[in-house]
């Protein structure tokens, strides 16, 4: 029977491959005693046959073995099960042994001779980042029909705002820096509204120029040189659906006046046409400018601003929601990996480097950086070196003070433990407190600091 603290390990499958029976027996005895499900092999060929039909959460593999060495064994394991964490066992920690492992993306090592404490710590460290990633992935699934990726309180608040305004059919103004996901917010509003089966029509007002009126309202045949055919315009094409006007602050004053009239009564006239048309559409506008300041300076019509701002949603810079960076990293790497039919992984120190970056270009800049990193990475596992090749080295990341390193480890532990606790409690504070054994005030302080919320883990069958 497993001990109480071992129950969480009973479904973790561990493969042990070492041609020294004394190492294999010792490792299996320790890990099985800790509650892991272990399979140990002294013959690498027998182990290689097994890995083709079984998936393991963790593999401990000796580097120097006859016929099939540790690098080749690891390559076979990863080809069958890319999510397996691998610890390389070696008695010769020189470049000749370690470099091939690092090129394969292996970063966990156990040096002979090792004792029980060293073994347990190395196994925990190898599985820690995998557990953290799974916890974030599970938490990111609570998106309330939203395409916004993240676990921060700011992102959750925006999801709540979207859910509130989606069915109101009021105009919505989304304000925020470039790259913060304003179009995603607009699409979520549309997809959660009664208009979701109709068109979502995005248009960037900053690139309309002299064709703004024609692009928005359409034109009749022969209305101007080159108009060989009539056009319904964005408003006509969005009939019954949602029109998204990005960078609304760039609209020329004369177009602002005409668009205000349309918002007032739904009527508009195509360029070169005498017939008045009517369209039933929902308008969502967005801007990265200080629209109120523009109104005070006369650069934007106050009456149009008031009309557009039936509800205002403010997106948050990525620098103010650091908790979203890890989920975004895995989200984008999954997208890029799917396109190349590979599974990307990323080391903990590489993630730390990405989280510490300021990202003035927000999510868009992070996505572009990750795409470039994924293209230049030598292996499926992205390393700190790969990140630094794109972002440049960061002295702060290369060496932290003892206090900083300790605090980071504690923060990672808190996030992993509390995320898992909230998930198991399914939104029940009473159950979460019982599982954690923490004082209510301390519990709330920690989840608030981490940007977590009890309600976001509620079971769909239970009221919040």
C-alpha positions in Angstrom: 0.0 0.0 0.0 1.3 3.5 -0.9 2.0 6.0 1.8 -0.3 9.0 2.0 2.3 11.4 0.3 3.0 8.9 -2.4 -0.5 8.7 -3.9 0.1 11.5 -6.4 3.0 9.4 -7.8 1.2 6.1 -8.4 0.3 6.9 -12.0 3.8 8.3 -12.9 5.5 5.7 -15.1 9.3 5.6 -14.8 11.7 3.8 -17.1 15.2 2.9 -15.8 17.9 1.7 -18.2 21.5 1.0 -17.0 23.8 -1.9 -17.8 25.0 -2.0 -14.2 22.6 -4.1 -12.1 23.6 -2.5 -8.8 22.5 0.9 -10.2 19.4 -0.4 -11.7 18.3 -2.2 -8.6 19.1 0.7 -6.3 17.2 3.2 -8.5 14.2 1.0 -8.9 14.0 0.3 -5.1 14.2 3.9 -4.2 11.7 5.2 -6.8 9.2 2.3 -6.3 9.4 2.9 -2.6 8.5 6.6 -3.3 5.3 5.4 -5.1 6.4 5.6 -8.8 5.5 2.9 -11.2 8.9 1.6 -12.3 10.3 -0.7 -15.0 14.0 -1.4 -15.0 16.2 -3.0 -17.6 19.9 -3.9 -17.6 19.8 -4.8 -21.3 19.3 -1.7 -23.5 18.1 -3.8 -26.4 15.2 -5.2 -24.3 14.5 -1.7 -23.1 14.5 -0.4 -26.7 11.9 -2.9 -27.7 9.7 -1.9 -24.7 9.8 1.9 -25.4 8.2 1.4 -28.8 4.9 0.2 -27.2 4.9 2.0 -23.8 4.8 5.7 -22.9 6.7 6.8 -19.9 6.5 10.1 -17.9 10.2 9.9 -17.0 13.2 7.8 -18.2 16.5 7.5 -16.4 19.1 6.4 -19.0 22.8 5.5 -18.6 24.9 7.3 -21.2 27.5 4.5 -21.7 25.9 1.2 -22.6 26.8 -1.6 -25.1 25.1 -1.8 -28.5 22.6 1.1 -27.8 24.1 4.0 -25.9 22.1 6.6 -23.8 21.8 9.2 -26.6 20.4 6.7 -29.1 18.1 5.2 -26.4 16.8 8.7 -25.6 16.3 9.4 -29.3 14.1 6.3 -29.6 12.1 7.2 -26.5 11.4 10.7 -27.7 10.5 9.6 -31.2 7.7 7.5 -29.7 6.8 9.7 -26.7 8.0 13.3 -27.2 6.6 14.4 -23.8 8.8 12.0 -21.8 11.3 13.7 -19.5 14.7 12.1 -19.6 17.5 12.1 -17.0 20.9 11.0 -18.3 23.0 8.9 -15.8 26.7 9.3 -16.2 29.9 8.7 -14.3 32.0 10.8 -16.7 30.5 14.3 -16.9 32.8 15.6 -19.6 32.0 17.5 -22.8 32.3 14.3 -24.9 29.5 12.7 -23.0 27.3 15.8 -22.3 27.4 17.6 -25.6 25.4 15.0 -27.6 22.8 15.0 -24.9 22.5 18.8 -24.9 22.1 18.8 -28.7 19.2 16.4 -28.3 17.6 18.8 -25.8 18.4 16.8 -22.7 19.2 19.0 -19.7 18.7 16.7 -16.7 21.7 14.8 -15.4 22.5 12.4 -12.5 26.2 11.8 -11.8 27.5 8.6 -10.4 27.9 7.7 -7.6 24.6 9.2 -6.3 22.6 8.6 -3.1 18.9 8.4 -2.4 18.5 12.1 -1.7 20.2 13.1 -4.9 18.1 10.6 -6.9 14.8 11.8 -5.4 15.8 15.5 -6.0 16.8 14.9 -9.6 13.6 13.0 -10.4 11.5 15.8 -8.7 13.3 18.5 -10.6 12.9 16.7 -14.0 9.1 16.2 -13.4 8.6 19.7 -11.8 8.5 21.7 -15.1 6.3 19.1 -16.7 3.8 19.3 -13.9 3.9 23.1 -14.0 3.2 23.1 -17.7 0.3 20.7 -17.3 -1.1 22.8 -14.5 -1.0 26.0 -16.7 -2.5 24.1 -19.6 -5.4 22.8 -17.5 -5.9 26.3 -16.0 -5.8 27.9 -19.5 -8.7 25.7 -20.5 -11.1 27.7 -18.3 -11.5 30.3 -21.0 -15.3 30.7 -21.0 -15.6 30.4 -24.8 -12.7 32.9 -25.3 -9.6 32.7 -27.5 -7.7 34.9 -25.1 -4.8 32.8 -23.7 -3.7 33.4 -20.1 -4.3 32.8 -16.4 -3.8 36.3 -15.0 -6.5 38.1 -13.2 -6.4 40.8 -15.9 -7.2 38.3 -18.7 -9.9 36.7 -16.6 -11.5 40.1 -16.0 -11.6 40.7 -19.8 -13.2 37.3 -20.4 -15.9 38.3 -17.8 -16.4 41.6 -19.6 -16.7 39.9 -22.9 -19.3 37.5 -21.5 -21.2 40.5 -20.1 -21.4 42.7 -23.2 -21.6 40.0 -25.9 -25.4 39.8 -26.0 -26.1 43.4 -25.2 -25.7 44.5 -28.9 -24.2 47.8 -27.8 -21.2 49.3 -29.6 -18.0 48.4 -27.8 -14.7 50.4 -27.8 -11.6 48.4 -27.0 -8.6 50.5 -25.9 -5.1 49.3 -25.4 -1.5 49.1 -26.7 -0.7 47.5 -30.0 -0.2 43.7 -29.8 -2.4 43.2 -26.7 -5.1 41.2 -28.5 -7.8 43.8 -29.3 -9.0 42.0 -32.4 -9.2 38.7 -30.5 -11.4 40.5 -28.0 -13.6 41.8 -30.8 -13.9 38.3 -32.3 -14.8 36.8 -28.9 -17.6 39.4 -28.5 -18.9 38.4 -31.9 -18.5 34.7 -31.4 -20.4 34.9 -28.1 -23.3 37.0 -29.4 -26.5 36.2 -31.2 -24.7 37.4 -34.4 -22.1 34.6 -34.3 -23.5 32.8 -37.4 -23.2 36.0 -39.4 -20.1 37.8 -40.8 -17.3 39.3 -38.7 -15.8 42.0 -40.9 -12.5 43.5 -39.7 -11.1 46.7 -41.3 -7.9 48.7 -40.4 -8.8 52.4 -40.5 -5.1 53.4 -40.6 -4.7 52.0 -44.1 -7.9 53.3 -45.7 -6.5 56.7 -46.9 -8.5 58.3 -49.7 -10.6 55.2 -50.2 -12.1 55.3 -46.7 -15.6 56.2 -47.7 -15.8 53.7 -50.5 -14.3 50.9 -48.4 -16.7 51.5 -45.5 -20.0 52.4 -47.3 -19.4 50.9 -50.7 -19.8 52.5 -54.1 -22.0 52.4 -57.2 -20.7 51.3 -60.6 -19.0 54.2 -62.3 -18.8 56.3 -59.2 -15.2 57.1 -59.9 -12.4 56.1 -62.3 -11.8 52.4 -62.1 -15.2 51.6 -60.5 -16.2 49.1 -63.2 -18.4 47.3 -60.7 -20.4 48.3 -57.7 -19.3 47.4 -54.1 -21.4 46.8 -51.0 -18.5 48.0 -48.8 -17.7 46.7 -45.3 -21.0 47.8 -43.9 -23.0 46.0 -46.5 -20.9 42.9 -46.3 -21.2 42.8 -42.5 -25.0 43.1 -42.6 -26.5 41.1 -39.7 -23.0 40.5 -38.2 -20.2 42.5 -36.6 -18.0 45.3 -38.1 -14.6 45.7 -36.4 -13.0 49.0 -36.9 -9.4 48.8 -35.8 -7.4 52.0 -35.2 -10.7 54.0 -35.2 -8.7 57.1 -34.2 -7.2 57.3 -37.7 -10.6 58.0 -39.4 -10.7 61.4 -41.2 -13.1 64.0 -39.8 -15.5 63.9 -42.8 -15.7 60.1 -42.5 -16.3 60.3 -38.8 -19.3 62.5 -39.4 -20.8 60.1 -42.0 -20.1 57.1 -39.7 -21.8 58.8 -36.8 -25.0 59.3 -38.9 -24.9 55.5 -39.7 -24.5 54.7 -36.0 -27.5 56.9 -35.1 -30.1 55.3 -37.5 -28.4 52.5 -39.4 -28.7 54.5 -42.7 -25.9 55.1 -45.2 -25.4 55.9 -48.9 -22.9 54.3 -51.2 -20.4 56.6 -53.0 -22.1 57.7 -56.3 -25.5 56.3 -55.3 -28.6 58.3 -54.5 -30.4 55.5 -52.8 -30.3 55.3 -49.0 -29.5 51.9 -47.6 -30.0 50.4 -44.2 -27.8 47.8 -42.4 -28.2 46.1 -39.1 -24.7 45.5 -37.7 -22.9 45.5 -34.4 -19.9 47.8 -34.2 -16.8 47.1 -32.2 -14.0 49.7 -32.5 -10.4 49.6 -31.2 -7.6 52.1 -30.8 -4.1 52.3 -29.2 -4.3 56.1 -28.9 -5.6 58.2 -26.1 -9.0 58.8 -27.6 -10.2 61.1 -24.8 -7.2 63.3 -25.3 -7.9 63.4 -29.1 -11.4 64.6 -28.3 -10.2 67.4 -26.1 -7.8 68.5 -28.9 -10.5 68.3 -31.6 -8.9 65.4 -33.4 -11.8 63.1 -32.8 -15.5 63.9 -32.6 -16.8 63.7 -29.0 -20.2 62.7 -30.1 -18.7 59.8 -32.1 -16.6 58.7 -29.1 -19.7 58.7 -26.9 -21.6 56.7 -29.5 -18.9 54.1 -29.9 -18.3 53.7 -26.2 -21.5 51.9 -25.3 -19.1 49.7 -23.4 -15.3 50.1 -23.0 -12.9 47.3 -22.6 -9.3 48.0 -21.8 -6.7 45.5 -22.8 -3.6 45.1 -20.6 0.1 45.3 -21.6 1.9 42.0 -21.3 4.4 43.6 -18.9 1.5 43.9 -16.4 0.3 40.3 -16.7 3.5 38.2 -16.5 1.5 35.2 -15.4 0.2 34.9 -19.0 3.6 34.5 -20.6 4.1 30.8 -19.8 0.7 29.8 -21.2 1.3 31.9 -24.2 4.7 30.3 -24.8 3.2 26.8 -24.8 0.2 28.0 -26.9 2.4 29.4 -29.7 5.0 26.6 -29.6 2.1 24.2 -30.1 0.9 26.1 -33.1 4.4 26.3 -34.6 5.1 22.7 -33.9 1.8 21.5 -35.4 2.7 23.4 -38.6 6.0 21.5 -38.8 4.7 18.2 -37.4 7.0 18.3 -34.4 6.4 18.7 -30.7 8.4 21.6 -29.1 9.4 21.7 -25.5 11.3 24.4 -23.7 13.7 24.4 -20.7 12.8 26.1 -17.4 15.7 28.6 -17.7 14.6 29.5 -21.3 11.1 30.2 -19.9 12.5 32.3 -17.1 14.4 34.4 -19.7 11.2 35.0 -21.7 9.2 35.9 -18.6 11.8 38.5 -17.5 11.7 40.3 -20.9 9.6 43.5 -20.9 7.9 42.9 -24.3 7.0 46.5 -25.3 5.3 45.0 -28.4 3.2 42.8 -26.2 1.8 39.4 -27.3 2.5 40.1 -31.0 6.2 40.6 -30.2 6.3 37.5 -28.0 4.8 35.4 -30.8 7.2 36.7 -33.4 10.2 36.0 -31.1 9.0 32.5 -30.4 8.5 31.8 -34.1 12.1 32.9 -34.8 13.4 30.9 -31.8 11.5 27.8 -33.0 13.0 28.1 -36.5 16.6 28.4 -35.3 16.5 25.8 -32.5 18.8 22.9 -33.1 16.5 20.4 -31.3 12.9 20.0 -30.3 13.7 21.3 -26.8 14.3 25.0 -26.9 17.2 26.0 -24.6 18.3 29.3 -23.0 21.0 29.5 -25.7 18.3 29.4 -28.4 16.4 32.2 -26.7 19.5 34.3 -26.2 20.4 34.0 -29.9 17.2 35.9 -30.7 16.8 38.2 -27.7 20.5 38.7 -26.7 22.0 37.7 -23.4 20.5 38.9 -20.2 23.0 39.5 -17.3 20.2 39.3 -14.8 19.3 35.8 -16.1 22.8 34.5 -16.3 23.4 34.8 -12.6 20.9 35.7 -9.8 21.6 36.4 -6.2 20.9 33.6 -3.7 17.8 35.5 -2.5 16.4 36.0 -6.1 17.0 32.3 -7.0 15.3 31.1 -3.8 12.3 33.4 -4.3 11.8 32.2 -7.9 11.9 28.6 -6.8 9.3 29.4 -4.0 7.1 31.2 -6.5 7.1 28.3 -8.9 6.3 25.9 -6.1 3.4 28.1 -4.9 1.9 28.4 -8.4 2.2 24.7 -9.1 0.8 23.6 -5.7 -2.1 26.1 -5.5 -3.1 25.6 -9.2 -3.4 21.9 -8.6 -5.2 22.4 -5.3 -7.8 24.7 -6.9 -8.2 22.3 -9.7 -8.9 19.4 -7.4 -11.2 21.5 -5.2 -13.3 22.4 -8.3 -14.0 25.9 -7.1 -14.8 25.0 -3.5 -12.9 27.2 -1.1 -13.8 24.9 1.9 -12.3 21.9 0.0 -9.3 23.9 -1.1 -8.5 25.0 2.4 -8.9 21.4 3.7 -6.6 20.0 1.0 -3.9 22.7 1.6 -4.2 22.9 5.4 -3.6 26.7 5.0 -5.1 29.5 6.9 -7.9 31.2 4.8 -6.2 34.7 4.8 -2.8 33.3 3.8 -4.5 31.2 1.1 -6.3 34.2 -0.4 -3.2 36.4 -0.2 -1.1 33.8 -2.2 -3.6 33.1 -4.9 -4.2 36.9 -5.3 -0.5 37.5 -5.7 -0.3 34.7 -8.3 -3.3 36.0 -10.3 -5.4 32.9 -9.5 -9.1 32.9 -8.6 -11.2 30.2 -6.9 -14.2 30.8 -9.2 -12.2 30.0 -12.4 -11.8 26.4 -11.3 -15.5 25.8 -10.6 -17.0 22.7 -12.1 -19.5 23.5 -14.9 -22.2 21.6 -13.0 -21.8 23.7 -9.9 -22.8 27.3 -9.3 -19.9 29.7 -8.8 
